[in-house]
């Protein structure tokens, strides 16, 4: 049965394509003026802390395209190596490079690059295979321009989400409202990702209580960013103001969610006078509007804890499978959550993402055309 | 059976006594020079965000002493109202006011006030009843002076811990090492508490991802401070360098711990090259060195989740009962965790704290003298 779910096609909610040469690779999508502007500083900023892995790279070595270029840069190779080999029905692409525009304090630079990345993937990737879907990147440094960008390319048939790298401003803040308005209008969910959390930039996201001193500590603390932003979204009433807005917290884990749901509800019982715009339990907003991806699959001390956590977080509704291909720690469908009941697997590996990304009518059309 | 545990005496790991008049009340414990220094600014700083409770106070109204003064300020009334009434064998006192010295960027002011608070409680409270135990406060702004203070009063028979309000410096940082060295030498565990998290001071602790805009959101995010500091303590090797050091995360909740333990261990498997001084699973350091208090008791969506979480966090070892008296949301022994198995209740309501605070020999002596 489990095999059959994978056979019928899995939706992969978090895949990272790459542009060779960073900004250099975007040249065809930049005006001459902007090409000159970036001339001599084509590299996107890197951070001094690197994952201290045995192989000293954060990329699967076997994901490097045989025809050259960096891992994730060849759509034809990814088509074979990821989509065909693992029977991925749709892969939602989000560009880590595009998200790195968060490192530019200059909003014009960030906005221009995000736009060029979007045009690059729309032109160089989406036509290659209808299974490729795109989360367009926007630069939160200029929310008005970001909203324009969402309206410019957000109606493309294979654009299914808005990838929103965060500033050190929590998501409940009205700074982001133009982006939310445009995303809601275009029916596109938002994707958060631990971009900007790895440190080393002037604009890096802050963690609680101080500055982590090692990468392992920083990586352990990534979920703080998701927790903080969910609390902010809920209590500042974003889902009241934008009732159709949906948010995916990708690659932040999920075992922290029970605590957050319960603490929010408990606090709401005590402090609701402060937030009269919140008229139902905060956990309800999360369950209705927020989803999480599975990768990296968590490894509890005992395997039974996984099903307990899944029940606590309503995983049959809130979780979406992702590979995080081509990263070093990626998960594949055939080896992830093998002991889950089929009904839950169907939801996590397919149905939740189909609904979240609005792919259901597309799936029906394809079935009917067969 | 449960009744018998309470009858034999409970240890309360987090109780807050108060000094009427803030700094004014400390006058007998300040030199004339320091009295003059603080003259006209006796009030400790407050924060603009207050718990938006129906009663507009964070104190139990019935905890206000009948003879006058603020709640928690009369040791004779607390003796009756808390110790006698709820059969508390020992109550570990930590002063929120003393912790507020964290708000003074001037280390001399903070150090002086912490010392005066310690002398106040040692003189005005500890002699009243041997059930009162004290967590002496130290000012982390000057760790050398803090270490001296620990050595000055840390050997008092009823001093059982060091209350360490945190700066915006994570606990793994060597800034705090003189404090750890003195605490270890005196056999005193450290107590962390959400002091400095409520916002509004120049020195308020930062949260992940930005500045929360409401009290309810900030309160929801308090546990980030505990999570961040446990990861910092573990990965920076504090428990390797100070193998006898113990840490209590008081009033931060506990349902977030499974996630933290698993993520730390998973990351250690992948990134251990970066932290060669960590020679065993990070979760083992937490289970050996870190404890948490129960208050505020968490309220999961289904009551069965509580026992599942307790199993995941090894609650029979890591949890210690606390009332948080005289705060608005305090828990009492007879109404908390009523469905727990007796063996676990014995650990949580008594044994864990007896071991953690080094009270076992005192308990034996008292039993023998009866």
Interface residues (C-beta under 8 A of the other chain):
Chain A: X51 X52 X53 X54 X166 X167 X168 X169 X170 X172 X173 X205 X206 X207 X208 X209 X210 X211 X212 X213 X214 X215 X216 X217 X219 X220 X221 X223 X224 X225 X227 X228 X229 X231 X232 X235 X236 X253 X255 X256 X258 X259 X260 X261 X262 X263 X264 X265 X266 X267 X268 X270 X271 X272 X273 X274 X275 X283 X296 X298 X299 X300 X301 X305 X308 X309 X311 X312 X329
Chain B: X51 X52 X53 X54 X166 X167 X168 X169 X170 X172 X173 X205 X206 X207 X208 X209 X210 X211 X212 X213 X214 X215 X216 X217 X219 X220 X221 X223 X224 X225 X227 X228 X229 X231 X232 X235 X236 X253 X255 X256 X258 X259 X260 X261 X262 X263 X264 X265 X266 X267 X268 X270 X271 X272 X273 X274 X275 X283 X296 X298 X299 X300 X301 X305 X308 X309 X311 X312 X329
